[in-house]
């Protein structure tokens, strides 16, 4: 690996956090209006509606393994990132036009591929350019990422309460803004990429056994998020504009603490035990997820911030842990592996959620209790595996 460059100035790092915010905000804008955007628009059930939230993850999963290879061959990460952002804005706008459900899902898949490509290249460029402040820089990007997800979930209910398609128009405009800012802010290549693997996630799994645990954590974390994007909007009543807005606000109560604390916990991970932070955060988060399908709405206003804090405890530390455990990979490949594992989790999460809800049935909320119980247990099991593995070492 080449020596680290001079660290990015703080204001540049903050500005790149803003770009990440704008890149992520469109991804959750449609979540609070999932019923109107998909179920009512295309006259499909909850199980088919869940595929909408997985389709972009199919695209992400297909694109992530090859983005490192393409960046290595062209040596043009910056140009590729800008192209992906611009095309993502176009694809998001196209989703609002009249389509049959099959074409709608195909376009959503393409949008997911473009989005993960832009995000992976952005994060790898910043990780290379950040120098000795890599933990702080990734913490800032993590804060922007989660704040964008939080803001999208909170604002989506407001933008789409009268017309769900409005969320897609706003999402396209936000992505276009991210592209415009990135032409000015995105770092240049800090050094030529090398040792890039042709297949991001699979190569990291085979060639770097020490990286498997943080990749597993990335998978399980996104797996549970898939339950929130699909099951949560369907769990709560949404027959009135006020109820639709409440779904977005509850998701915001989870995601805003997650966003605001990602940076400080990212900096703390440079000094504290990353394994301990991942174990504690995962265990608390898993227990909270299990409770989602049981507690009344009033209690959710207290539970959701707890979920946000515990998520922040483990998010950036798990990413830094991966970079530390895969020293032979260039950072584009490592980021691609991280996002590939997460995309696989997000792909399977909504599908599993929809099937578990159908299995348990919606009568009395049994299906939702079953779904969130399985998701929470998966997170707790991952924390137990991390703890067991660290003790063995």
VEXDREN-2710 file (C-alpha; in Angstrom, 1 decimal):
% VEXDREN-2710
k/r/px/py/pz
1/UNK/0.0/0.0/0.0
2/UNK/1.2/3.5/-0.7
3/UNK/1.9/6.0/2.1
4/UNK/-1.1/7.9/3.3
5/UNK/-1.5/11.4/1.8
6/UNK/-2.0/14.6/3.8
7/UNK/-5.4/14.5/5.6
8/UNK/-8.4/16.2/4.0
9/UNK/-9.3/19.5/5.5
10/UNK/-12.1/19.4/8.0
11/UNK/-14.4/21.6/5.9
12/UNK/-13.9/19.4/2.8
13/UNK/-14.7/16.3/4.9
14/UNK/-17.9/17.9/6.2
15/UNK/-18.8/18.9/2.6
16/UNK/-18.3/15.3/1.5
17/UNK/-20.5/14.2/4.3
18/UNK/-23.2/16.5/2.8
19/UNK/-22.8/14.8/-0.6
20/UNK/-23.2/11.4/1.1
21/UNK/-26.4/12.8/2.8
22/UNK/-27.8/13.9/-0.6
23/UNK/-26.9/10.6/-2.2
24/UNK/-28.6/8.5/0.5
25/UNK/-31.7/10.6/1.1
26/UNK/-33.6/9.5/-2.0
27/UNK/-33.3/5.8/-1.1
28/UNK/-35.8/6.0/1.8
29/UNK/-38.1/8.7/0.5
30/UNK/-40.5/6.1/-0.9
31/UNK/-40.5/3.9/2.3
32/UNK/-43.3/5.7/4.2
33/UNK/-45.6/5.6/1.2
34/UNK/-44.8/2.1/0.1
35/UNK/-48.5/1.1/0.2
36/UNK/-49.6/3.9/-2.1
37/UNK/-46.5/3.8/-4.3
38/UNK/-46.6/0.0/-5.0
39/UNK/-49.5/-1.8/-3.4
40/UNK/-52.2/0.5/-4.6
41/UNK/-50.5/1.7/-7.8
42/UNK/-49.9/-1.8/-9.1
43/UNK/-52.6/-3.7/-7.2
44/UNK/-50.2/-6.2/-5.6
45/UNK/-50.0/-7.8/-2.1
46/UNK/-47.5/-7.2/0.7
47/UNK/-45.3/-10.1/-0.5
48/UNK/-44.9/-8.6/-4.0
49/UNK/-44.6/-5.1/-2.6
50/UNK/-41.6/-6.3/-0.6
51/UNK/-39.8/-7.1/-3.9
52/UNK/-39.7/-3.4/-4.7
53/UNK/-37.5/-2.8/-1.7
54/UNK/-35.3/-5.7/-2.7
55/UNK/-35.0/-5.0/-6.4
56/UNK/-32.5/-2.2/-6.1
57/UNK/-30.5/-4.4/-3.8
58/UNK/-30.3/-7.0/-6.6
59/UNK/-28.8/-4.3/-8.8
60/UNK/-26.4/-3.4/-6.0
61/UNK/-25.4/-7.0/-5.4
62/UNK/-24.7/-7.4/-9.1
63/UNK/-22.8/-4.2/-9.5
64/UNK/-20.7/-4.2/-6.3
65/UNK/-18.4/-7.1/-7.3
66/UNK/-17.4/-5.5/-10.5
67/UNK/-17.0/-1.9/-9.5
68/UNK/-13.5/-2.5/-8.1
69/UNK/-12.4/-4.3/-11.2
70/UNK/-13.8/-1.4/-13.4
71/UNK/-12.1/1.2/-11.3
72/UNK/-8.8/-0.7/-11.5
73/UNK/-8.9/-1.1/-15.3
74/UNK/-9.9/2.5/-16.0
75/UNK/-8.1/4.3/-13.2
76/UNK/-11.1/6.7/-13.2
77/UNK/-12.9/6.3/-10.0
78/UNK/-13.9/10.0/-9.9
79/UNK/-15.4/10.0/-13.4
80/UNK/-17.2/6.7/-12.8
81/UNK/-18.7/8.0/-9.6
82/UNK/-20.0/11.2/-11.3
83/UNK/-21.4/9.2/-14.2
84/UNK/-23.2/6.8/-11.8
85/UNK/-24.7/9.7/-9.8
86/UNK/-26.1/11.4/-12.9
87/UNK/-27.6/8.2/-14.3
88/UNK/-29.1/7.4/-10.9
89/UNK/-31.0/10.7/-11.0
90/UNK/-32.3/9.9/-14.5
91/UNK/-33.4/6.3/-13.4
92/UNK/-35.2/7.6/-10.3
93/UNK/-37.2/10.1/-12.4
94/UNK/-38.1/7.3/-14.9
95/UNK/-39.7/5.3/-12.0
96/UNK/-42.4/7.9/-11.8
97/UNK/-43.6/7.3/-15.4
98/UNK/-46.3/4.9/-16.4
99/UNK/-44.9/1.3/-16.3
100/UNK/-46.1/-2.2/-15.8
101/UNK/-44.9/-3.8/-12.6
102/UNK/-42.2/-6.0/-14.3
103/UNK/-40.6/-2.9/-16.0
104/UNK/-40.9/-1.0/-12.8
105/UNK/-38.9/-3.6/-10.9
106/UNK/-36.3/-3.9/-13.7
107/UNK/-35.7/-0.1/-13.6
108/UNK/-35.5/-0.2/-9.8
109/UNK/-32.8/-2.9/-10.2
110/UNK/-30.8/-0.6/-12.5
111/UNK/-31.2/2.3/-10.1
112/UNK/-29.8/0.2/-7.3
113/UNK/-26.7/-0.8/-9.4
114/UNK/-26.0/2.9/-10.2
115/UNK/-26.5/4.0/-6.6
116/UNK/-24.2/1.4/-5.0
117/UNK/-21.5/2.2/-7.7
118/UNK/-21.6/5.9/-6.8
119/UNK/-21.6/5.2/-3.1
120/UNK/-18.7/2.7/-3.2
121/UNK/-16.5/4.9/-5.4
122/UNK/-17.3/8.0/-3.2
123/UNK/-16.3/6.2/0.0
124/UNK/-13.2/4.6/-1.4
125/UNK/-12.0/8.0/-2.8
126/UNK/-12.5/9.6/0.6
127/UNK/-10.9/6.7/2.4
128/UNK/-7.8/7.1/0.2
129/UNK/-7.7/10.9/0.4
130/UNK/-8.3/11.1/4.2
131/UNK/-4.8/10.0/5.2
132/UNK/-4.3/9.6/9.0
133/UNK/-7.9/10.9/9.6
134/UNK/-9.5/8.0/8.0
135/UNK/-11.6/7.1/11.0
136/UNK/-12.9/10.6/11.4
137/UNK/-13.6/10.9/7.6
138/UNK/-15.5/7.6/7.4
139/UNK/-17.4/8.6/10.5
140/UNK/-18.4/11.8/8.8
141/UNK/-19.5/9.9/5.7
142/UNK/-21.3/7.4/7.9
143/UNK/-23.1/10.3/9.6
144/UNK/-24.1/11.8/6.2
145/UNK/-25.2/8.3/5.0
146/UNK/-27.4/7.6/8.0
147/UNK/-28.7/11.2/8.3
148/UNK/-29.8/10.9/4.6
149/UNK/-31.6/7.7/5.3
150/UNK/-33.2/9.2/8.3
151/UNK/-34.3/12.4/6.6
152/UNK/-35.7/10.4/3.6
153/UNK/-37.8/8.3/5.9
154/UNK/-39.0/11.3/7.8
155/UNK/-39.7/13.5/4.8
156/UNK/-41.1/10.8/2.5
157/UNK/-44.4/10.7/4.5
158/UNK/-44.7/14.5/4.1
159/UNK/-43.9/14.7/0.4
160/UNK/-45.9/11.6/-0.6
161/UNK/-49.0/11.9/1.7
162/UNK/-51.1/13.3/-1.1
163/UNK/-49.3/11.8/-4.1
164/UNK/-46.8/9.0/-3.6
165/UNK/-45.1/9.7/-6.9
166/UNK/-43.9/13.0/-5.6
167/UNK/-41.3/11.2/-3.6
168/UNK/-39.7/9.9/-6.8
169/UNK/-39.6/13.4/-8.3
170/UNK/-38.0/14.9/-5.2
171/UNK/-35.5/11.9/-5.1
172/UNK/-34.4/12.6/-8.7
173/UNK/-33.8/16.3/-8.0
174/UNK/-31.8/15.5/-4.8
175/UNK/-29.6/13.1/-6.8
176/UNK/-29.0/15.7/-9.4
177/UNK/-27.9/18.1/-6.7
178/UNK/-25.5/15.5/-5.3
179/UNK/-24.0/15.2/-8.8
180/UNK/-23.6/18.9/-9.2
181/UNK/-21.8/19.3/-5.8
182/UNK/-19.6/16.2/-6.5
183/UNK/-18.2/17.8/-9.7
184/UNK/-16.6/20.3/-7.3
185/UNK/-16.0/18.4/-4.1
186/UNK/-15.1/14.8/-5.0
187/UNK/-11.4/14.1/-4.3
188/UNK/-9.0/13.3/-7.0
189/UNK/-7.2/10.0/-7.1
190/UNK/-4.9/9.9/-4.1
191/UNK/-2.9/7.0/-5.6
192/UNK/-3.4/4.3/-8.3
193/UNK/-5.5/1.5/-7.1
194/UNK/-3.7/-1.8/-6.9
195/UNK/-4.3/-5.4/-5.7
196/UNK/-8.0/-4.9/-6.7
197/UNK/-9.9/-8.1/-6.8
198/UNK/-12.1/-9.0/-9.7
199/UNK/-15.0/-10.1/-7.4
200/UNK/-15.4/-7.9/-4.4
201/UNK/-17.5/-9.8/-1.9
202/UNK/-16.6/-13.4/-3.0
203/UNK/-12.9/-12.5/-3.2
204/UNK/-12.9/-11.0/0.2
205/UNK/-14.7/-14.0/1.7
206/UNK/-12.2/-16.5/0.1
207/UNK/-9.0/-14.6/0.3
208/UNK/-9.3/-12.8/3.6
209/UNK/-10.8/-15.1/6.3
210/UNK/-10.2/-12.5/8.9
211/UNK/-12.6/-10.2/7.1
212/UNK/-15.5/-12.7/7.2
213/UNK/-16.8/-11.6/10.6
214/UNK/-17.2/-7.8/9.8
215/UNK/-18.8/-8.8/6.4
216/UNK/-21.2/-11.0/8.3
217/UNK/-22.1/-8.1/10.6
218/UNK/-22.7/-5.9/7.5
219/UNK/-25.0/-8.6/6.1
220/UNK/-27.1/-9.0/9.2
221/UNK/-27.4/-5.3/9.9
222/UNK/-28.8/-4.6/6.4
223/UNK/-30.9/-7.8/6.7
224/UNK/-32.7/-6.3/9.7
225/UNK/-33.0/-2.9/8.0
226/UNK/-34.9/-4.7/5.2
227/UNK/-37.5/-5.6/7.8
228/UNK/-38.0/-1.9/8.7
229/UNK/-38.3/-0.7/5.1
230/UNK/-40.9/-3.3/4.3
231/UNK/-42.6/-4.6/7.5
232/UNK/-42.7/-1.4/9.5
233/UNK/-44.8/0.7/7.1
234/UNK/-47.2/-2.2/6.8
235/UNK/-47.3/-2.9/10.5
236/UNK/-48.8/0.5/11.4
237/UNK/-52.1/1.9/10.1
238/UNK/-51.7/4.3/7.2
239/UNK/-55.2/5.1/5.9
240/UNK/-54.9/8.9/6.7
241/UNK/-52.3/11.5/5.8
242/UNK/-51.5/11.9/9.6
243/UNK/-50.9/8.1/10.0
244/UNK/-48.6/8.1/6.9
245/UNK/-46.6/11.0/8.4
246/UNK/-46.4/9.2/11.7
247/UNK/-44.6/6.3/10.1
248/UNK/-42.0/8.6/8.7
249/UNK/-41.5/10.4/12.0
250/UNK/-41.1/7.1/13.9
251/UNK/-38.5/5.9/11.3
252/UNK/-36.8/9.3/11.8
253/UNK/-36.7/8.7/15.6
254/UNK/-34.7/5.6/14.9
255/UNK/-32.5/7.0/12.1
256/UNK/-31.6/10.5/13.3
257/UNK/-29.8/9.4/16.5
258/UNK/-28.1/6.8/14.3
259/UNK/-26.9/9.6/12.0
260/UNK/-25.9/12.1/14.6
261/UNK/-23.8/9.7/16.6
262/UNK/-22.1/7.9/13.7
263/UNK/-19.3/10.5/13.6
264/UNK/-18.4/10.5/17.3
265/UNK/-18.6/6.7/17.6
266/UNK/-16.4/6.5/14.4
267/UNK/-13.8/8.6/16.1
268/UNK/-14.1/6.6/19.3
269/UNK/-13.5/3.4/17.4
270/UNK/-9.9/4.7/16.7
271/UNK/-9.2/4.3/20.4
272/UNK/-11.8/1.8/21.8
273/UNK/-12.1/-1.9/21.0
274/UNK/-14.0/-2.2/17.8
275/UNK/-15.0/-5.7/18.6
276/UNK/-16.6/-4.6/21.9
277/UNK/-18.5/-1.8/20.2
278/UNK/-19.8/-4.2/17.6
279/UNK/-20.9/-6.8/20.2
280/UNK/-22.6/-4.4/22.5
281/UNK/-24.3/-2.4/19.8
282/UNK/-25.5/-5.6/18.0
283/UNK/-26.9/-7.2/21.1
284/UNK/-28.9/-4.1/22.2
285/UNK/-30.1/-3.4/18.7
286/UNK/-31.2/-7.1/18.2
287/UNK/-33.2/-7.0/21.5
288/UNK/-34.9/-3.7/20.4
289/UNK/-35.8/-5.1/16.9
290/UNK/-37.5/-8.1/18.6
291/UNK/-39.6/-5.8/20.6
292/UNK/-40.9/-3.8/17.5
293/UNK/-43.5/-6.5/16.7
294/UNK/-44.8/-6.5/20.3
295/UNK/-44.9/-3.0/21.9
296/UNK/-47.7/-0.5/21.3
297/UNK/-47.1/2.6/19.1
298/UNK/-46.7/4.8/22.2
299/UNK/-43.7/2.8/23.4
300/UNK/-42.1/2.9/19.9
301/UNK/-41.4/6.6/20.4
302/UNK/-39.0/5.5/23.2
303/UNK/-37.7/2.3/21.6
304/UNK/-36.7/3.8/18.2
305/UNK/-34.0/6.2/19.6
306/UNK/-32.5/3.2/21.5
307/UNK/-32.3/1.4/18.2
308/UNK/-30.6/4.4/16.6
309/UNK/-28.0/4.8/19.3
310/UNK/-27.1/1.1/19.3
311/UNK/-26.8/1.1/15.5
312/UNK/-24.4/4.0/15.6
313/UNK/-22.2/2.2/18.2
314/UNK/-21.5/-0.6/15.7
315/UNK/-21.8/0.9/12.2
316/UNK/-18.5/2.8/11.6
317/UNK/-16.5/0.4/13.9
318/UNK/-17.5/-2.5/11.8
319/UNK/-16.4/-0.7/8.6
320/UNK/-13.0/0.2/10.1
321/UNK/-12.7/-3.3/11.4
322/UNK/-13.1/-4.6/7.9
323/UNK/-10.4/-2.2/6.4
324/UNK/-8.1/-3.3/9.2
325/UNK/-8.7/-7.0/8.5
326/UNK/-8.3/-6.9/4.7
327/UNK/-5.0/-5.1/4.3
328/UNK/-4.2/-6.8/1.0
329/UNK/-7.3/-5.2/-0.7
330/UNK/-7.4/-1.8/-2.2
331/UNK/-10.1/0.3/-0.5
332/UNK/-12.5/0.3/-3.5
333/UNK/-12.5/-3.5/-3.3
334/UNK/-13.0/-3.5/0.5
335/UNK/-15.8/-1.0/0.2
336/UNK/-17.4/-3.0/-2.6
337/UNK/-17.2/-6.1/-0.4
338/UNK/-18.8/-4.2/2.6
339/UNK/-21.6/-2.9/0.4
340/UNK/-22.0/-6.2/-1.4
341/UNK/-22.6/-8.0/1.9
342/UNK/-25.0/-5.3/3.0
343/UNK/-26.8/-5.4/-0.3
344/UNK/-27.2/-9.1/0.0
345/UNK/-28.7/-8.6/3.4
346/UNK/-31.0/-5.9/2.2
347/UNK/-32.0/-8.1/-0.7
348/UNK/-33.0/-11.0/1.5
349/UNK/-34.5/-8.9/4.4
350/UNK/-37.6/-7.5/2.7
351/UNK/-38.3/-10.9/1.0
352/UNK/-38.0/-12.8/4.3
353/UNK/-40.0/-10.2/6.0
354/UNK/-42.9/-10.5/3.5
355/UNK/-42.9/-14.3/3.7
356/UNK/-42.8/-14.3/7.5
357/UNK/-45.7/-11.9/7.7
358/UNK/-47.7/-14.0/5.3
359/UNK/-46.8/-17.2/7.3
360/UNK/-48.0/-15.7/10.6
361/UNK/-50.8/-13.8/9.2
362/UNK/-51.8/-10.2/9.9
363/UNK/-54.6/-11.1/12.2
364/UNK/-53.7/-9.8/15.6
365/UNK/-50.3/-8.8/14.3
366/UNK/-48.9/-12.4/14.6
367/UNK/-47.0/-12.2/11.3
368/UNK/-45.3/-8.9/12.3
369/UNK/-44.3/-10.3/15.7
370/UNK/-42.8/-13.3/14.0
371/UNK/-41.0/-11.3/11.4
372/UNK/-39.3/-8.8/13.8
373/UNK/-38.6/-11.6/16.2
374/UNK/-36.6/-13.5/13.6
375/UNK/-34.7/-10.3/12.6
376/UNK/-33.8/-9.5/16.2
377/UNK/-32.6/-13.0/16.9
378/UNK/-30.4/-12.9/13.8
379/UNK/-28.7/-9.7/15.1
380/UNK/-28.2/-11.2/18.6
381/UNK/-26.8/-14.4/17.0
382/UNK/-24.3/-12.4/15.0
383/UNK/-23.2/-10.6/18.2
384/UNK/-22.7/-13.9/19.9
385/UNK/-20.6/-15.2/17.0
386/UNK/-18.4/-12.1/17.2
387/UNK/-17.9/-12.5/20.9
388/UNK/-17.2/-16.2/20.6
389/UNK/-14.7/-15.7/17.8
390/UNK/-12.8/-12.9/19.7
391/UNK/-12.5/-15.1/22.8
392/UNK/-11.1/-18.0/20.7
393/UNK/-8.5/-15.7/19.2
END
